[in-house]
Amino acid sequence: MPSLRGKVLFIEDDQMTIPETFARDFTSLLQVVGKLEGLVIGRFQRASKMTEEHLLYILDKHPMLKSIPVLYDVDFGHAQPSFTFPIGGTVDLNSENHQIVLTKF
C-alpha cells in the first residue's frame, strides 16, 4: 500500500457493509495510514443500514479526525449518481461549505 501520509483519503464501501464492519475496518485503516490531510467518505448504499447517527458516532471515536476536514455522503464509488476522482489529483476540501474542488487532475 502506498504511503497516505499528508494525503486526502477517499473511501467508500459496498452493500455488504453494515455499521459494525465499517467501524472495525475503518479503525484498522486509520491505524496504518498516518497523518491525513482530509477524509472523504462516499455515500453508503441503503442496504448497508448506515445512518448519519451511526457514522457520526464512528467518526467521533477518532481524535485525529477532529483536526482535518471530513466530508461524508459524497456521490462517488458504488453509489449513483457518481463522480470519478482521479488518483493522484489535487483537491481542496472545505467541510464547512461541503465542497470538494479539484485543483489538478
C-alpha positions, 0 to 999 in steps of 0.5 A: 500500500502506498504511503497516505501520509499528508494525503486526502483519503477517499473511501467508500464501501459496498452493500455488504457493509453494515455499521459494525464492519465499517467501524472495525475496518475503518479503525484498522485503516486509520491505524496504518495510514498516518497523518491525513490531510482530509477524509472523504467518505462516499455515500453508503448504499441503503442496504448497508443500514448506515445512518448519519447517527451511526457514522457520526458516532464512528467518526467521533471515536477518532481524535485525529479526525477532529483536526482535518476536514471530513466530508461524508455522503459524497456521490462517488464509488458504488453509489449513483449518481457518481463522480470519478476522482482521479488518483493522484489529483489535487483537491481542496476540501472545505467541510464547512461549505461541503465542497470538494474542488479539484485543483489538478487532475 
